[in-house]
Each structure stands twice: as structure tokens, then as C-alpha cells.
């Protein structure tokens, strides 16, 4: 499979991976936000997604942090309704 070379495609892949993380780990995400340890609780899943993203995207696009941005948008911002010390 050829590497993704465009920013839009890299952004879409990052968001798709983050959406899958959200879908399959909803309860862990909620608990992680409540306990202010989201990234510790999901370390394994996040790193597995990161490895997938890196394997599919051209190296020149990795510095743009599309994956990390997608994690914040989808795992954190979308859970603004969850009670947390953070907000």
C-alpha cells in the first residue's frame, strides 16, 4: 500500500484512528478524563494507533502532529460533558 502523501489524507487517517479508539474504549476514556489520567490509561491503545499512523503516512508529514491533534479533538474535546478537574 502506498504511503499517504497529502495533508488532507493524513488528517483523515489520524481522525479515523482516533475515532476507532473512542468507539472501542469509551468507558476507559470517560474514567481517564474523570481521574485526570486519560493518556496513562490509554497508553497502549494510543501507541498502537500511532504506529499504524506512522506506517501509513510519508515521513515528511509526521512533524505536522495530525495524530496528536486528532486525539485531542476526538478523545478530549468531544467529552467536554464528562465531569473533570480539568474544566
mmCIF file as gemmi writes it, N, C-alpha and C atoms, coordinates in Angstrom:
data_model
loop_
_atom_site.group_PDB
_atom_site.id
_atom_site.type_symbol
_atom_site.label_atom_id
_atom_site.label_alt_id
_atom_site.label_comp_id
_atom_site.label_asym_id
_atom_site.label_entity_id
_atom_site.label_seq_id
_atom_site.pdbx_PDB_ins_code
_atom_site.Cartn_x
_atom_site.Cartn_y
_atom_site.Cartn_z
_atom_site.occupancy
_atom_site.B_iso_or_equiv
_atom_site.pdbx_formal_charge
_atom_site.auth_seq_id
_atom_site.auth_asym_id
_atom_site.pdbx_PDB_model_num
ATOM 1 N N . UNK Axp A 1 ? 0.841 -1.168 0 1 0 ? 1 A 1
ATOM 2 C CA . UNK Axp A 1 ? 0 0 0 1 0 ? 1 A 1
ATOM 3 C C . UNK Axp A 1 ? 0.894 1.241 0 1 0 ? 1 A 1
ATOM 4 N N . UNK Axp A 2 ? 0.647 2.196 -0.889 1 0 ? 2 A 1
ATOM 5 C CA . UNK Axp A 2 ? 1.493 3.397 -0.957 1 0 ? 2 A 1
ATOM 6 C C . UNK Axp A 2 ? 1.277 4.297 0.26 1 0 ? 2 A 1
ATOM 7 N N . UNK Axp A 3 ? 2.314 5.043 0.597 1 0 ? 3 A 1
ATOM 8 C CA . UNK Axp A 3 ? 2.225 5.968 1.716 1 0 ? 3 A 1
ATOM 9 C C . UNK Axp A 3 ? 1.325 7.148 1.383 1 0 ? 3 A 1
ATOM 10 N N . UNK Axp A 4 ? 0.654 7.645 2.381 1 0 ? 4 A 1
ATOM 11 C CA . UNK Axp A 4 ? -0.18 8.836 2.239 1 0 ? 4 A 1
ATOM 12 C C . UNK Axp A 4 ? 0.745 10.034 2.112 1 0 ? 4 A 1
ATOM 13 N N . UNK Axp A 5 ? 0.514 10.834 1.094 1 0 ? 5 A 1
ATOM 14 C CA . UNK Axp A 5 ? 1.4 11.957 0.794 1 0 ? 5 A 1
ATOM 15 C C . UNK Axp A 5 ? 0.751 13.326 0.978 1 0 ? 5 A 1
ATOM 16 N N . UNK Axp A 6 ? -0.556 13.375 1.195 1 0 ? 6 A 1
ATOM 17 C CA . UNK Axp A 6 ? -1.222 14.674 1.305 1 0 ? 6 A 1
ATOM 18 C C . UNK Axp A 6 ? -1.664 14.937 2.739 1 0 ? 6 A 1
ATOM 19 N N . UNK Axp A 7 ? -1.696 16.223 3.09 1 0 ? 7 A 1
ATOM 20 C CA . UNK Axp A 7 ? -2.109 16.607 4.44 1 0 ? 7 A 1
ATOM 21 C C . UNK Axp A 7 ? -3.554 16.193 4.72 1 0 ? 7 A 1
ATOM 22 N N . UNK Axp A 8 ? -4.437 16.392 3.77 1 0 ? 8 A 1
ATOM 23 C CA . UNK Axp A 8 ? -5.844 16.045 3.979 1 0 ? 8 A 1
ATOM 24 C C . UNK Axp A 8 ? -6.021 14.555 4.252 1 0 ? 8 A 1
ATOM 25 N N . UNK Axp A 9 ? -5.342 13.742 3.49 1 0 ? 9 A 1
ATOM 26 C CA . UNK Axp A 9 ? -5.457 12.292 3.682 1 0 ? 9 A 1
ATOM 27 C C . UNK Axp A 9 ? -4.842 11.872 5.016 1 0 ? 9 A 1
ATOM 28 N N . UNK Axp A 10 ? -3.728 12.485 5.395 1 0 ? 10 A 1
ATOM 29 C CA . UNK Axp A 10 ? -3.094 12.182 6.684 1 0 ? 10 A 1
ATOM 30 C C . UNK Axp A 10 ? -4.013 12.595 7.828 1 0 ? 10 A 1
ATOM 31 N N . UNK Axp A 11 ? -4.634 13.747 7.691 1 0 ? 11 A 1
ATOM 32 C CA . UNK Axp A 11 ? -5.569 14.233 8.711 1 0 ? 11 A 1
ATOM 33 C C . UNK Axp A 11 ? -6.761 13.282 8.833 1 0 ? 11 A 1
ATOM 34 N N . UNK Axp A 12 ? -7.296 12.834 7.704 1 0 ? 12 A 1
ATOM 35 C CA . UNK Axp A 12 ? -8.428 11.9 7.725 1 0 ? 12 A 1
ATOM 36 C C . UNK Axp A 12 ? -8.048 10.577 8.393 1 0 ? 12 A 1
ATOM 37 N N . UNK Axp A 13 ? -6.862 10.069 8.076 1 0 ? 13 A 1
ATOM 38 C CA . UNK Axp A 13 ? -6.417 8.821 8.698 1 0 ? 13 A 1
ATOM 39 C C . UNK Axp A 13 ? -6.271 9.003 10.203 1 0 ? 13 A 1
ATOM 40 N N . UNK Axp A 14 ? -5.669 10.094 10.63 1 0 ? 14 A 1
ATOM 41 C CA . UNK Axp A 14 ? -5.489 10.355 12.064 1 0 ? 14 A 1
ATOM 42 C C . UNK Axp A 14 ? -6.84 10.4 12.769 1 0 ? 14 A 1
ATOM 43 N N . UNK Axp A 15 ? -7.794 11.075 12.178 1 0 ? 15 A 1
ATOM 44 C CA . UNK Axp A 15 ? -9.12 11.182 12.781 1 0 ? 15 A 1
ATOM 45 C C . UNK Axp A 15 ? -9.841 9.821 12.786 1 0 ? 15 A 1
ATOM 46 N N . UNK Axp A 16 ? -9.638 9.034 11.771 1 0 ? 16 A 1
ATOM 47 C CA . UNK Axp A 16 ? -10.256 7.699 11.733 1 0 ? 16 A 1
ATOM 48 C C . UNK Axp A 16 ? -9.687 6.808 12.835 1 0 ? 16 A 1
ATOM 49 N N . UNK Axp A 17 ? -8.385 6.866 13.021 1 0 ? 17 A 1
ATOM 50 C CA . UNK Axp A 17 ? -7.761 6.065 14.082 1 0 ? 17 A 1
ATOM 51 C C . UNK Axp A 17 ? -8.253 6.533 15.447 1 0 ? 17 A 1
ATOM 52 N N . UNK Axp A 18 ? -8.28 7.848 15.667 1 0 ? 18 A 1
ATOM 53 C CA . UNK Axp A 18 ? -8.753 8.384 16.944 1 0 ? 18 A 1
ATOM 54 C C . UNK Axp A 18 ? -10.225 8.042 17.167 1 0 ? 18 A 1
ATOM 55 N N . UNK Axp A 19 ? -11.021 8.063 16.114 1 0 ? 19 A 1
ATOM 56 C CA . UNK Axp A 19 ? -12.435 7.692 16.237 1 0 ? 19 A 1
ATOM 57 C C . UNK Axp A 19 ? -12.593 6.234 16.642 1 0 ? 19 A 1
ATOM 58 N N . UNK Axp A 20 ? -11.776 5.376 16.074 1 0 ? 20 A 1
ATOM 59 C CA . UNK Axp A 20 ? -11.805 3.962 16.477 1 0 ? 20 A 1
ATOM 60 C C . UNK Axp A 20 ? -11.424 3.814 17.942 1 0 ? 20 A 1
ATOM 61 N N . UNK Axp A 21 ? -10.411 4.54 18.371 1 0 ? 21 A 1
ATOM 62 C CA . UNK Axp A 21 ? -10.025 4.496 19.792 1 0 ? 21 A 1
ATOM 63 C C . UNK Axp A 21 ? -11.199 4.913 20.667 1 0 ? 21 A 1
ATOM 64 N N . UNK Axp A 22 ? -11.876 5.965 20.268 1 0 ? 22 A 1
ATOM 65 C CA . UNK Axp A 22 ? -13.023 6.456 21.026 1 0 ? 22 A 1
ATOM 66 C C . UNK Axp A 22 ? -14.151 5.439 21.053 1 0 ? 22 A 1
ATOM 67 N N . UNK Axp A 23 ? -14.441 4.868 19.924 1 0 ? 23 A 1
ATOM 68 C CA . UNK Axp A 23 ? -15.527 3.899 19.806 1 0 ? 23 A 1
ATOM 69 C C . UNK Axp A 23 ? -15.302 2.665 20.674 1 0 ? 23 A 1
ATOM 70 N N . UNK Axp A 24 ? -14.091 2.13 20.636 1 0 ? 24 A 1
ATOM 71 C CA . UNK Axp A 24 ? -13.823 0.872 21.319 1 0 ? 24 A 1
ATOM 72 C C . UNK Axp A 24 ? -13.341 1.023 22.756 1 0 ? 24 A 1
ATOM 73 N N . UNK Axp A 25 ? -13.118 2.259 23.207 1 0 ? 25 A 1
ATOM 74 C CA . UNK Axp A 25 ? -12.599 2.486 24.56 1 0 ? 25 A 1
ATOM 75 C C . UNK Axp A 25 ? -13.375 3.564 25.306 1 0 ? 25 A 1
ATOM 76 N N . UNK Axp A 26 ? -14.648 3.683 25.025 1 0 ? 26 A 1
ATOM 77 C CA . UNK Axp A 26 ? -15.478 4.749 25.593 1 0 ? 26 A 1
ATOM 78 C C . UNK Axp A 26 ? -15.376 4.811 27.12 1 0 ? 26 A 1
ATOM 79 N N . UNK Axp A 27 ? -15.555 3.695 27.774 1 0 ? 27 A 1
ATOM 80 C CA . UNK Axp A 27 ? -15.552 3.696 29.25 1 0 ? 27 A 1
ATOM 81 C C . UNK Axp A 27 ? -14.175 4.064 29.804 1 0 ? 27 A 1
ATOM 82 N N . UNK Axp A 28 ? -13.11 3.57 29.197 1 0 ? 28 A 1
ATOM 83 C CA . UNK Axp A 28 ? -11.756 3.929 29.643 1 0 ? 28 A 1
ATOM 84 C C . UNK Axp A 28 ? -11.505 5.423 29.469 1 0 ? 28 A 1
ATOM 85 N N . UNK Axp A 29 ? -12.016 5.986 28.382 1 0 ? 29 A 1
ATOM 86 C CA . UNK Axp A 29 ? -11.834 7.413 28.125 1 0 ? 29 A 1
ATOM 87 C C . UNK Axp A 29 ? -12.558 8.231 29.18 1 0 ? 29 A 1
ATOM 88 N N . UNK Axp A 30 ? -13.788 7.877 29.466 1 0 ? 30 A 1
ATOM 89 C CA . UNK Axp A 30 ? -14.559 8.605 30.482 1 0 ? 30 A 1
ATOM 90 C C . UNK Axp A 30 ? -13.874 8.531 31.836 1 0 ? 30 A 1
ATOM 91 N N . UNK Axp A 31 ? -13.439 7.345 32.222 1 0 ? 31 A 1
ATOM 92 C CA . UNK Axp A 31 ? -12.739 7.198 33.505 1 0 ? 31 A 1
ATOM 93 C C . UNK Axp A 31 ? -11.414 7.964 33.507 1 0 ? 31 A 1
ATOM 94 N N . UNK Axp A 32 ? -10.706 7.929 32.389 1 0 ? 32 A 1
ATOM 95 C CA . UNK Axp A 32 ? -9.443 8.65 32.295 1 0 ? 32 A 1
ATOM 96 C C . UNK Axp A 32 ? -9.62 10.153 32.408 1 0 ? 32 A 1
ATOM 97 N N . UNK Axp A 33 ? -10.693 10.682 31.837 1 0 ? 33 A 1
ATOM 98 C CA . UNK Axp A 33 ? -10.974 12.11 31.963 1 0 ? 33 A 1
ATOM 99 C C . UNK Axp A 33 ? -11.376 12.439 33.396 1 0 ? 33 A 1
ATOM 100 N N . UNK Axp A 34 ? -12.231 11.642 33.97 1 0 ? 34 A 1
ATOM 101 C CA . UNK Axp A 34 ? -12.665 11.873 35.359 1 0 ? 34 A 1
ATOM 102 C C . UNK Axp A 34 ? -11.484 11.839 36.325 1 0 ? 34 A 1
ATOM 103 N N . UNK Axp A 35 ? -10.574 10.928 36.1 1 0 ? 35 A 1
ATOM 104 C CA . UNK Axp A 35 ? -9.445 10.747 37.026 1 0 ? 35 A 1
ATOM 105 C C . UNK Axp A 35 ? -8.192 11.497 36.602 1 0 ? 35 A 1
ATOM 106 N N . UNK Axp A 36 ? -8.276 12.269 35.535 1 0 ? 36 A 1
ATOM 107 C CA . UNK Axp A 36 ? -7.153 13.054 35.012 1 0 ? 36 A 1
ATOM 108 C C . UNK Axp A 36 ? -5.932 12.187 34.697 1 0 ? 36 A 1
ATOM 109 N N . UNK Axp A 37 ? -6.189 11.009 34.121 1 0 ? 37 A 1
ATOM 110 C CA . UNK Axp A 37 ? -5.089 10.138 33.708 1 0 ? 37 A 1
ATOM 111 C C . UNK Axp A 37 ? -5.386 9.459 32.369 1 0 ? 37 A 1
ATOM 112 N N . UNK Axp A 38 ? -6.075 10.176 31.511 1 0 ? 38 A 1
ATOM 113 C CA . UNK Axp A 38 ? -6.514 9.625 30.23 1 0 ? 38 A 1
ATOM 114 C C . UNK Axp A 38 ? -5.374 9.015 29.428 1 0 ? 38 A 1
ATOM 115 N N . UNK Axp A 39 ? -4.284 9.755 29.3 1 0 ? 39 A 1
ATOM 116 C CA . UNK Axp A 39 ? -3.196 9.279 28.441 1 0 ? 39 A 1
ATOM 117 C C . UNK Axp A 39 ? -2.42 8.126 29.068 1 0 ? 39 A 1
ATOM 118 N N . UNK Axp A 40 ? -2.436 8.02 30.382 1 0 ? 40 A 1
ATOM 119 C CA . UNK Axp A 40 ? -1.817 6.863 31.027 1 0 ? 40 A 1
ATOM 120 C C . UNK Axp A 40 ? -2.693 5.619 30.831 1 0 ? 40 A 1
ATOM 121 N N . UNK Axp A 41 ? -4.004 5.797 30.98 1 0 ? 41 A 1
ATOM 122 C CA . UNK Axp A 41 ? -4.944 4.683 30.855 1 0 ? 41 A 1
ATOM 123 C C . UNK Axp A 41 ? -4.943 4.116 29.44 1 0 ? 41 A 1
ATOM 124 N N . UNK Axp A 42 ? -4.781 4.99 28.452 1 0 ? 42 A 1
ATOM 125 C CA . UNK Axp A 42 ? -4.847 4.551 27.053 1 0 ? 42 A 1
ATOM 126 C C . UNK Axp A 42 ? -3.482 4.471 26.367 1 0 ? 42 A 1
ATOM 127 N N . UNK Axp A 43 ? -2.424 4.434 27.114 1 0 ? 43 A 1
ATOM 128 C CA . UNK Axp A 43 ? -1.085 4.441 26.524 1 0 ? 43 A 1
ATOM 129 C C . UNK Axp A 43 ? -0.925 3.371 25.452 1 0 ? 43 A 1
ATOM 130 N N . UNK Axp A 44 ? -1.285 2.161 25.757 1 0 ? 44 A 1
ATOM 131 C CA . UNK Axp A 44 ? -1.091 1.05 24.809 1 0 ? 44 A 1
ATOM 132 C C . UNK Axp A 44 ? -1.894 1.273 23.527 1 0 ? 44 A 1
ATOM 133 N N . UNK Axp A 45 ? -3.155 1.637 23.668 1 0 ? 45 A 1
ATOM 134 C CA . UNK Axp A 45 ? -4.013 1.855 22.511 1 0 ? 45 A 1
ATOM 135 C C . UNK Axp A 45 ? -3.539 3.041 21.672 1 0 ? 45 A 1
ATOM 136 N N . UNK Axp A 46 ? -3.152 4.123 22.345 1 0 ? 46 A 1
ATOM 137 C CA . UNK Axp A 46 ? -2.679 5.316 21.647 1 0 ? 46 A 1
ATOM 138 C C . UNK Axp A 46 ? -1.406 5.015 20.866 1 0 ? 46 A 1
ATOM 139 N N . UNK Axp A 47 ? -0.485 4.301 21.475 1 0 ? 47 A 1
ATOM 140 C CA . UNK Axp A 47 ? 0.773 3.984 20.802 1 0 ? 47 A 1
ATOM 141 C C . UNK Axp A 47 ? 0.572 2.999 19.654 1 0 ? 47 A 1
ATOM 142 N N . UNK Axp A 48 ? -0.37 2.098 19.803 1 0 ? 48 A 1
ATOM 143 C CA . UNK Axp A 48 ? -0.692 1.194 18.692 1 0 ? 48 A 1
ATOM 144 C C . UNK Axp A 48 ? -1.249 1.993 17.509 1 0 ? 48 A 1
ATOM 145 N N . UNK Axp A 49 ? -2.119 2.954 17.796 1 0 ? 49 A 1
ATOM 146 C CA . UNK Axp A 49 ? -2.653 3.821 16.749 1 0 ? 49 A 1
ATOM 147 C C . UNK Axp A 49 ? -1.57 4.678 16.118 1 0 ? 49 A 1
ATOM 148 N N . UNK Axp A 50 ? -0.663 5.175 16.95 1 0 ? 50 A 1
ATOM 149 C CA . UNK Axp A 50 ? 0.445 5.995 16.452 1 0 ? 50 A 1
ATOM 150 C C . UNK Axp A 50 ? 1.327 5.18 15.503 1 0 ? 50 A 1
ATOM 151 N N . UNK Axp A 51 ? 1.591 3.933 15.859 1 0 ? 51 A 1
ATOM 152 C CA . UNK Axp A 51 ? 2.409 3.067 15 1 0 ? 51 A 1
ATOM 153 C C . UNK Axp A 51 ? 1.717 2.838 13.659 1 0 ? 51 A 1
ATOM 154 N N . UNK Axp A 52 ? 0.415 2.625 13.69 1 0 ? 52 A 1
ATOM 155 C CA . UNK Axp A 52 ? -0.339 2.459 12.44 1 0 ? 52 A 1
ATOM 156 C C . UNK Axp A 52 ? -0.247 3.724 11.598 1 0 ? 52 A 1
ATOM 157 N N . UNK Axp A 53 ? -0.465 4.883 12.22 1 0 ? 53 A 1
ATOM 158 C CA . UNK Axp A 53 ? -0.393 6.156 11.502 1 0 ? 53 A 1
ATOM 159 C C . UNK Axp A 53 ? 0.982 6.34 10.87 1 0 ? 53 A 1
ATOM 160 N N . UNK Axp A 54 ? 2.031 6.103 11.64 1 0 ? 54 A 1
ATOM 161 C CA . UNK Axp A 54 ? 3.399 6.267 11.122 1 0 ? 54 A 1
ATOM 162 C C . UNK Axp A 54 ? 3.694 5.312 9.966 1 0 ? 54 A 1
ATOM 163 N N . UNK Axp A 55 ? 3.122 4.146 10.01 1 0 ? 55 A 1
ATOM 164 C CA . UNK Axp A 55 ? 3.385 3.165 8.948 1 0 ? 55 A 1
ATOM 165 C C . UNK Axp A 55 ? 2.677 3.506 7.643 1 0 ? 55 A 1
ATOM 166 N N . UNK Axp A 56 ? 1.661 4.36 7.708 1 0 ? 56 A 1
ATOM 167 C CA . UNK Axp A 56 ? 0.856 4.665 6.527 1 0 ? 56 A 1
ATOM 168 C C . UNK Axp A 56 ? 1.103 6.041 5.929 1 0 ? 56 A 1
ATOM 169 N N . UNK Axp A 57 ? 1.832 6.909 6.677 1 0 ? 57 A 1
ATOM 170 C CA . UNK Axp A 57 ? 1.986 8.314 6.256 1 0 ? 57 A 1
ATOM 171 C C . UNK Axp A 57 ? 3.444 8.597 5.9 1 0 ? 57 A 1
ATOM 172 N N . UNK Axp A 58 ? 3.65 9.393 4.858 1 0 ? 58 A 1
ATOM 173 C CA . UNK Axp A 58 ? 5.004 9.79 4.454 1 0 ? 58 A 1
ATOM 174 C C . UNK Axp A 58 ? 5.703 10.512 5.602 1 0 ? 58 A 1
ATOM 175 N N . UNK Axp A 59 ? 6.986 10.228 5.819 1 0 ? 59 A 1
ATOM 176 C CA . UNK Axp A 59 ? 7.732 10.834 6.926 1 0 ? 59 A 1
ATOM 177 C C . UNK Axp A 59 ? 7.668 12.367 6.966 1 0 ? 59 A 1
ATOM 178 N N . UNK Axp A 60 ? 7.604 13 5.824 1 0 ? 60 A 1
ATOM 179 C CA . UNK Axp A 60 ? 7.565 14.469 5.788 1 0 ? 60 A 1
ATOM 180 C C . UNK Axp A 60 ? 6.324 15.036 6.469 1 0 ? 60 A 1
ATOM 181 N N . UNK Axp A 61 ? 5.266 14.253 6.572 1 0 ? 61 A 1
ATOM 182 C CA . UNK Axp A 61 ? 4.027 14.736 7.182 1 0 ? 61 A 1
ATOM 183 C C . UNK Axp A 61 ? 3.941 14.46 8.68 1 0 ? 61 A 1
ATOM 184 N N . UNK Axp A 62 ? 4.811 13.638 9.2 1 0 ? 62 A 1
ATOM 185 C CA . UNK Axp A 62 ? 4.714 13.255 10.612 1 0 ? 62 A 1
ATOM 186 C C . UNK Axp A 62 ? 4.92 14.42 11.564 1 0 ? 62 A 1
ATOM 187 N N . UNK Axp A 63 ? 5.751 15.369 11.194 1 0 ? 63 A 1
ATOM 188 C CA . UNK Axp A 63 ? 6.03 16.517 12.071 1 0 ? 63 A 1
ATOM 189 C C . UNK Axp A 63 ? 4.827 17.439 12.218 1 0 ? 63 A 1
ATOM 190 N N . UNK Axp A 64 ? 3.808 17.258 11.43 1 0 ? 64 A 1
ATOM 191 C CA . UNK Axp A 64 ? 2.623 18.119 11.493 1 0 ? 64 A 1
ATOM 192 C C . UNK Axp A 64 ? 1.691 17.763 12.652 1 0 ? 64 A 1
ATOM 193 N N . UNK Axp A 65 ? 1.968 16.695 13.358 1 0 ? 65 A 1
ATOM 194 C CA . UNK Axp A 65 ? 1.216 16.279 14.555 1 0 ? 65 A 1
ATOM 195 C C . UNK Axp A 65 ? -0.277 16.024 14.302 1 0 ? 65 A 1
ATOM 196 N N . UNK Axp A 66 ? -0.625 15.539 13.151 1 0 ? 66 A 1
ATOM 197 C CA . UNK Axp A 66 ? -2.03 15.278 12.851 1 0 ? 66 A 1
ATOM 198 C C . UNK Axp A 66 ? -2.632 14.262 13.817 1 0 ? 66 A 1
ATOM 199 N N . UNK Axp A 67 ? -1.846 13.261 14.175 1 0 ? 67 A 1
ATOM 200 C CA . UNK Axp A 67 ? -2.366 12.225 15.061 1 0 ? 67 A 1
ATOM 201 C C . UNK Axp A 67 ? -2.641 12.788 16.452 1 0 ? 67 A 1
ATOM 202 N N . UNK Axp A 68 ? -1.711 13.531 16.998 1 0 ? 68 A 1
ATOM 203 C CA . UNK Axp A 68 ? -1.911 14.108 18.334 1 0 ? 68 A 1
ATOM 204 C C . UNK Axp A 68 ? -3.088 15.076 18.351 1 0 ? 68 A 1
ATOM 205 N N . UNK Axp A 69 ? -3.225 15.859 17.314 1 0 ? 69 A 1
ATOM 206 C CA . UNK Axp A 69 ? -4.359 16.796 17.225 1 0 ? 69 A 1
ATOM 207 C C . UNK Axp A 69 ? -5.678 16.043 17.171 1 0 ? 69 A 1
ATOM 208 N N . UNK Axp A 70 ? -5.707 14.966 16.43 1 0 ? 70 A 1
ATOM 209 C CA . UNK Axp A 70 ? -6.934 14.167 16.333 1 0 ? 70 A 1
ATOM 210 C C . UNK Axp A 70 ? -7.285 13.559 17.688 1 0 ? 70 A 1
ATOM 211 N N . UNK Axp A 71 ? -6.278 13.116 18.43 1 0 ? 71 A 1
ATOM 212 C CA . UNK Axp A 71 ? -6.545 12.57 19.761 1 0 ? 71 A 1
ATOM 213 C C . UNK Axp A 71 ? -7.21 13.608 20.647 1 0 ? 71 A 1
ATOM 214 N N . UNK Axp A 72 ? -6.7 14.829 20.639 1 0 ? 72 A 1
ATOM 215 C CA . UNK Axp A 72 ? -7.279 15.89 21.471 1 0 ? 72 A 1
ATOM 216 C C . UNK Axp A 72 ? -8.7 16.196 21.008 1 0 ? 72 A 1
ATOM 217 N N . UNK Axp A 73 ? -8.892 16.373 19.719 1 0 ? 73 A 1
ATOM 218 C CA . UNK Axp A 73 ? -10.216 16.704 19.198 1 0 ? 73 A 1
ATOM 219 C C . UNK Axp A 73 ? -11.249 15.62 19.504 1 0 ? 73 A 1
ATOM 220 N N . UNK Axp A 74 ? -10.875 14.387 19.308 1 0 ? 74 A 1
ATOM 221 C CA . UNK Axp A 74 ? -11.857 13.31 19.385 1 0 ? 74 A 1
ATOM 222 C C . UNK Axp A 74 ? -11.945 12.681 20.772 1 0 ? 74 A 1
ATOM 223 N N . UNK Axp A 75 ? -10.814 12.49 21.44 1 0 ? 75 A 1
ATOM 224 C CA . UNK Axp A 75 ? -10.867 11.848 22.752 1 0 ? 75 A 1
ATOM 225 C C . UNK Axp A 75 ? -11.149 12.839 23.878 1 0 ? 75 A 1
ATOM 226 N N . UNK Axp A 76 ? -10.704 14.072 23.737 1 0 ? 76 A 1
ATOM 227 C CA . UNK Axp A 76 ? -10.834 15.032 24.84 1 0 ? 76 A 1
ATOM 228 C C . UNK Axp A 76 ? -11.964 16.032 24.586 1 0 ? 76 A 1
ATOM 229 N N . UNK Axp A 77 ? -11.876 16.788 23.525 1 0 ? 77 A 1
ATOM 230 C CA . UNK Axp A 77 ? -12.882 17.828 23.278 1 0 ? 77 A 1
ATOM 231 C C . UNK Axp A 77 ? -14.296 17.271 23.175 1 0 ? 77 A 1
ATOM 232 N N . UNK Axp A 78 ? -14.426 16.134 22.568 1 0 ? 78 A 1
ATOM 233 C CA . UNK Axp A 78 ? -15.765 15.565 22.4 1 0 ? 78 A 1
ATOM 234 C C . UNK Axp A 78 ? -16.354 15.064 23.717 1 0 ? 78 A 1
ATOM 235 N N . UNK Axp A 79 ? -15.547 14.986 24.739 1 0 ? 79 A 1
ATOM 236 C CA . UNK Axp A 79 ? -16.013 14.517 26.052 1 0 ? 79 A 1
ATOM 237 C C . UNK Axp A 79 ? -16.107 15.674 27.049 1 0 ? 79 A 1
ATOM 238 N N . UNK Axp A 80 ? -16.325 16.871 26.558 1 0 ? 80 A 1
ATOM 239 C CA . UNK Axp A 80 ? -16.433 18.041 27.421 1 0 ? 80 A 1
ATOM 240 C C . UNK Axp A 80 ? -17.566 17.947 28.428 1 0 ? 80 A 1
ATOM 241 N N . UNK Axp A 81 ? -18.527 17.086 28.194 1 0 ? 81 A 1
ATOM 242 C CA . UNK Axp A 81 ? -19.644 16.901 29.111 1 0 ? 81 A 1
ATOM 243 C C . UNK Axp A 81 ? -19.295 16.037 30.331 1 0 ? 81 A 1
ATOM 244 N N . UNK Axp A 82 ? -18.164 15.353 30.284 1 0 ? 82 A 1
ATOM 245 C CA . UNK Axp A 82 ? -17.75 14.481 31.373 1 0 ? 82 A 1
ATOM 246 C C . UNK Axp A 82 ? -17.152 15.341 32.5 1 0 ? 82 A 1
ATOM 247 N N . UNK Axp A 83 ? -17.646 15.18 33.726 1 0 ? 83 A 1
ATOM 248 C CA . UNK Axp A 83 ? -17.079 15.958 34.834 1 0 ? 83 A 1
ATOM 249 C C . UNK Axp A 83 ? -15.592 15.668 35.001 1 0 ? 83 A 1
ATOM 250 N N . UNK Axp A 84 ? -14.813 16.737 35.175 1 0 ? 84 A 1
ATOM 251 C CA . UNK Axp A 84 ? -13.366 16.588 35.284 1 0 ? 84 A 1
ATOM 252 C C . UNK Axp A 84 ? -12.78 17.771 36.04 1 0 ? 84 A 1
ATOM 253 N N . UNK Axp A 85 ? -11.652 17.533 36.692 1 0 ? 85 A 1
ATOM 254 C CA . UNK Axp A 85 ? -10.919 18.625 37.34 1 0 ? 85 A 1
ATOM 255 C C . UNK Axp A 85 ? -10.31 19.549 36.313 1 0 ? 85 A 1
ATOM 256 N N . UNK Axp A 86 ? -10.182 19.078 35.081 1 0 ? 86 A 1
ATOM 257 C CA . UNK Axp A 86 ? -9.551 19.867 34.027 1 0 ? 86 A 1
ATOM 258 C C . UNK Axp A 86 ? -10.403 21.033 33.565 1 0 ? 86 A 1
ATOM 259 N N . UNK Axp A 87 ? -11.72 20.91 33.676 1 0 ? 87 A 1
ATOM 260 C CA . UNK Axp A 87 ? -12.591 22.001 33.237 1 0 ? 87 A 1
ATOM 261 C C . UNK Axp A 87 ? -13.729 22.199 34.173 1 0 ? 87 A 1
